[in-house]
Amino acid sequence: MVKIMTRRALATQNVYDIGVERDHNFVIKNGLIASNCFNKSHSTAYGYVTYQTAYLKANYPLEYMAALLTAHSGDTDKVQKYISTCLSMNIQIEPPDINRSGVDFTPSTNKILFGLSAVRNVGQNAIASILLVRNEAGEFKSLSDFCDRVDLRAVNRRTLEALIHCGAFDKLESNRHQLIQDLELVYDWAQSRARDRASGQVSLFDLLGDGFLNNKSTAQNIFEVAPKAKPISDYPPQEKLRMEKELLGFYVSDHPLKSLRSSARVLAPINLSQLGEQREEMTLCAVVMLNGVKKVMTKKGEPMAILQIEDLTTQLEAVVFPKIYERIHLLLQVDSRFILWGKVDRRDDQTQLIVEDAESVETVQMVMVELNPLQAATIEEQYRLRTILQEQSGDKEKAKVPVIGIVQAGNSRQLVRFGRQFWVQDSRTAVQALQSANFFAHMQQLTGI
């Protein structure tokens, strides 16, 4: 019972917990109540909201997730977590589209479209101008069409560069580098036309548009004569993704780790969002992107580093102490993909990874052992395989080469991750030892699985 003091009397209420079916009294002593316990009205409200959200997620997943992303658009960690949830629900997140995006995240034919308000350097006045013109006169046909129609006092050059770099014009022209080069010329051209219109001057094409030619063909002719830069090749994929993330806060059109999803799941089954659920001091490995390196000095004057890392689920910090930093600091290049080995650490209610070793994803060599179902199920064969791997492990601290088993049965192919105690020191030597024992083994890079 929980005591409630009123001006007239001392009242009591039962205490409820929506997580249990019976025995809802949680009084400890002296009127104190166990944690996570509420009165009946409070518990009922929680239960009702839980039912509503579960119903919406089950029956209107697109609309529900879009609303959830919009509600937390200012929280990078939560948005990344919800984007990961969308991917697990087979809901694709698309980058902004100048002809389809609204202000917020929007459901669109089994996909969720990034809102224009999520793009850095794109203000509310610019968005209002874009949406007003688009609603009144239809979709934009080209960069020159866009610049000619919107109010360039609201949509400045910096805003346009942001929209191009984040992919908002990709449906009109996929070559973002070409658009940036064209922008230098088109923006000045559109400003000149805007000044002429403001002063009452019109061009020959504008005059013809009053009745001598079809308006649609006239508009097309106008934009065909808009200046353009010389053809140029597009940015490299990694550069496009880097700029996209800088402006949106996330990799959206693609992710550098997405191609490694299946292999990373085998090698590192615990993702970064699950790190807080693991016991402290647990050793694990993670396939991550390196977003930032902050070099700091210890009290003894030794360099160490705080890393900002992310995988497909979330971002967090990793700590590299001096001895490890001295060994791996040359590898720590921002925007690179790594496999990190480390231990779970909790400090000030935050979970972080204490790095023990690191290696670039492109150089990770794994030992692949192919087994038929009979071999995989035979105790003698299992013992032979374990013995060879343990011999190749040597010093456990130096055994950094993962071993993956492939069990092939007909068209079925299953990957099995061997425990850390069976990892080996040298992939080439281990493969030779396995082949000498009549196991079919080979080396393979992480990127090739």
N, C-alpha and C positions, 0 to 999 in steps of 0.2 A: 504494500500500500504506500502511496506517496502522500505526504501531508501537504495540504494547501491552506495557508493562512488567509483568512478573509477578515473583514472588519468586524464581523459579527460572531463568527464561529470557526472552529478548526474542522476543515473538511478533509475527506480522504478519497482517493481514487485508486482503482486497480491499475497496474502497470502491465503493458503488453509489448510483445516483441513479434514482429511479423515473420521472423525466421523460425519460430517454433509453433507446434500445433496445440500444445496444452501447457499447463503449469505456468501461467503468465505472471505470477507474483515474484518479484525480484528484490524484495526488501532484504537487506543484509542485517542491519541492526540500527537501533536508535533513529529509525525513519530514513536511513540512507538507502539509496537505490543503486543497483548494479548498473554499469555503463551500458549504452545502446538500448536502453529501455524507455518506452514512451507511454503516455496515457492512451486510452483507446482511440480517441479522436485523432491523435497524432499518428498512431500506427495505421489507422484506417486510411488517412490521407496519403501516407507513404505507399501503402498497398495499392491504392487507386491509381496513383501516378505511375507506379511500376507496371500495372496492368495496361494503362494507356500507351506508354512508350513501347512496351513489348508488342502490343497489337499493331501500332504504327510501323515498327521496324519489320514485323512479319508480313504485313499486308501492303504497306506503302514504303518499301525500302528506299527507293530513289528520293522521294519527297522527304522522308525522315532524315536520311543521311545528309541531304543538301541543307536542311534546316539546322542540323547539328553542326555542320561545318561553318555555316553562316554565323550561328550563335557564338562560336568559339574562334572566329576568324582572327582575333587578336592574340591568340595563344598558340605559338608555333608548335610546341610539343603536343598539344591536344589535336591540332589540325593534322599533324603528321600521323598521329595514332589513328585518327578517324579515316584518313586516306588509306592507311594500311588495312583497316577494317573493311573499307569499300572494296579493295582489291581482293580480299578473302571472300567477299560476297559476290565476286565477279561483276562489280560495278566499276567501270572505267572512269577515271577523272581526266577530263580534257582541259588543255590550256585555254586561256581566254580567246574568244573569237569576236572580231570587230563587228560582225554581222549578226551574231546570235547571243552574245553575252549580255546579261543585264547588270544590275548593280551588285547583286549577291550571287552565291552559288545557286545554280539553276538546274533542275532535272531536265534531261533532253534525250529522248529515245534510248533508254537503257544506259545512259551515261549522265554524269554530273559535270556541268560546265563551270569553270572558274568565273567568278564575277569580276567586273572591271575594277571594283573598289579594292580588290585584293592585290592590284598591281601597284608597286611603289612608283612614286613620281606621277601618278595619275590622280588628280584631285577631283572633288565633287563637281566643280564647275565644268571641267572637261567632260566628265561622264554625262552630265545633264545636257551639254551641247551635242554630244555624239548621239545620245538616245533620242533627243528631240528631232534632229535632222533625219535620223534613220527611220523614225516612226512616220514622219511627214512625207518623205520622198523615196523610201525604199532602201534596199541594201546598197552598200558601196561596191563599185565595180573595180576600182583600182586605187592605188595610193593617190594619184592625181585627182581622182573623183572625190576621195575623202577630204583631201586638203582644200579642194575648191568649195566644198559644201559646208564644212564645219566652221565655227567661229575660231579663227587662229589666235584671237586674244585669250581665249580660254584653253585651247588645245595648242600649247606651245611646242617648240622643237624638242625639248627634253621629254615631254609627254609622249610625243610620237616615237622617239627613239626607244622609250620603255615599251611601248605597245608592240613595236617591231621585234625587239629583242626577246620578249616573252612569248612570241608566237601568235599574237592576235591577228596578224595579217597573213598567216601561213596559207589560208585557203585561197587568197588572192594571188600570192606569190610566195612560194616556199623558200626561195633564196633570200634569207634575211640580210646577208651581206650586200646583195644587190639593192635591196630596198633602202638600206642605210646610205649607200652611195647615191641613189636616186633622190633621196630626201633632201640632200644639200641643194639640188636644183629645183625640185618640185615645190618645196616650201616657199622659196623666194618667188617662184612663178605664181603660186596661189595668192601670196600676199599682194603681189602687183595687181592681180585681177580683182582682189577685194578692194584695194585702194581706188581702182578705176570705177568700180561699181558705186563706191561711196561718193565719188565726185561727179557721178552722172555720166561717165564715159562708158562706152560699150565697144566690144570688138566686132570685127566683121562677122564672126561666127555667131555672136549674140544677136546681131541684127537679122541674120538669116534665120535664126531660131524663132523670130516673131511671126513667121508665116511662110517664108519662102522654101524652107526645108522642113522635113519631119523633125520634131523636137528630139526624139531619141537618137536619130542618126547624127543630128547636129551636136548633141552632147558627146557622142562617141568620137566625132571628129575633133572636138575641142581637146579631149583628153589624149587623143592620139598624137597631137602636136605638142603636148606637154613635154618639157625637156627630160632626158634620161641620161644616166651615166653610161660609160662603156661597160659591156658585159664583164662580170667578174665572178669567180668561183665562190661558193658559199663558205661560211665558217666551218671549221672541223667540228664533228659532232660533240666532242668534249667541251669545246668553247661555247657552242650553242647552249648546252646544258648548264654550263657555269653561269652564263649571263641570265638564263631563265631562272635559275635558283636565286640569283642575286636580287631579281625583281619580284619574284613570287614567294620566296622563302623556302621553296621546295623544288625538287625535280618533278615535273609533271608530265611533259610529253614522253619522257623516258627516264630511266634511272640507271646510273653506271653499274649498279649491283643487280639490276633486274635479270640480266643474262646469266648471272651466277646463282639465281634463286634455288634451283634444284640441287646444285652441288653444295651450296652453302648450307642448305638444310641438312644434308647428310653429314657434312664436316662439323657444322656448328648448329646443332638442333635447338639451342637456347638462344633466342634473339635478344637484343638489347632491352626491349620493353619488358622482358621477363626476368631481368637481372635482379630486380628487387625481391623476387620470390625465392631466390637461391640462398642457401646458407652462406654465412660469412666465411671467407678463406677458401671457398670452393674454387678449384682451378678449371678454367674453361677456355675455349677459343671463340673468336668472333670474326666474321668477315664484314669489314666496315669501310666507309669512306672517311678520309681524314679532312675535316673542314677547317681546322685551325690549330696552330701550335703557339702556345704562350711559354716562352722560355723564362724561367725564374732562377734565382740563386738561393741556395740554402744558407743557413747561418755560418756554415764553414766555408762559404764562398764557392761551392760546387754547383755547376749547372744541372738543372733538371727541367722538366716540361709538364705543362697541363695541356692535354689534347682534347679538342672537340671532335667527337666521332659520331657517326650515324650509320644505321643500317636501314632496311626497308620499313622498320617499325617506329623508330624514335631516335632522338639524339641524347647524348650524355657526355660526361667528362671521363677521361682516363688519365691516370697519373704515371709519369715515367720518372723513377728515382735516379740519382746520379750515375750509379754503376751501369744500369741498363741504358740510360740516355747516352752515355759515352760510346756504347757499342752500336746503337741504332740511329743516332741523331741524323746521319747523312741520308737515311731512308725517308725521313719524315717530311715529305713534300706535300703541301696542301693540294686538295682535289685529286689525291691518289687513292687507289684501292689497296687495302691491307688485310692480312690475316693477323690478328693480335692474339697472343696467349697471355693470360693474366689471372688474377684472383679477385673475387668479389670483396669489396670493402664498403663498410657503412660508417659515415661520419656526419654528424649534425643532421641526422634524419635523411641523409641523401646517400644514394647508392652510386658507387663509382667502380671503375676497373683499374686495378694496379697492374700495369703492364710488366710482363716478364720477358717478352720477346716479340718481335714483329718481322714480317716479311711481306714484300710486295706480292700481290695476287698473281701478277704475271710471271713470277719466278717460282711459285710454289709447285714443287714436284711431289706427286703422291704415288704410292705403290698400290697398284690395282691387282687383286688376286681373283681370278675367275674360277668359280666352283660350280659343279653340277649338283643337283639336289641330293644325290647319294653321298657325295663327298661332304656336303654341308651338314648332313644328318648323322654321319658316321663318327663315333667317339674317337676312334683311332686316328682318323684323318684330322679331326679337330686338334687332337693332342700334338700331332706332327707339326701342324701349322703354327700352333701357339709356341711350341719349342723353338722353331726357327725364328719367329718374330722376336721372342724374348732374347735370343742370342744376338740379334741385330740391334736390339735396343741399347745395350750397354749402359752408359751413364744416363739415367732417366732425364736429367736436366738438359742433356744435349740431344735427346731423341725428339726431333721436331717434325719428322716426316710422317704425315698421316698415312694410315693403311685402310683401304676400302675394299670390301669383299663384294663381288658381283655374282649373284646366284641366278643362273640362267636355266629356265625350264620352258622349253617351247618358245612361244612368243613373249613370255613373261620374263622381265628383267628387274631384279630387285637389288638395290644398293644397301650394303650393311656397313656401318661405321664401326671399326674396331676401337676398343677402349684406348685411352691415352697410354696405358701400360704396355700396349703392343705397338706403339709408334717406334720408328727406327731412326738411326742416325744418318745413314747414307742410302739414298734410294737405289742407286745403281748396284751397290754391293748386296742389298737386300733382295733385289730382283734376281740377281745371279744365284743367290743361295736358294731361293724358292724354285727357280727353274731347275737347278741341280737336283732338287727333291721331287721333281716331276709335277710341280704346281705350275699352272699357266699364269704367269705374272708379267706385268709390264709397268713402265712409268707413264704418268700422264699429268699434264698441268691441270690446275684447278679450273682454268677457263675452258678446258676441253671436255668436261663431263657433260 
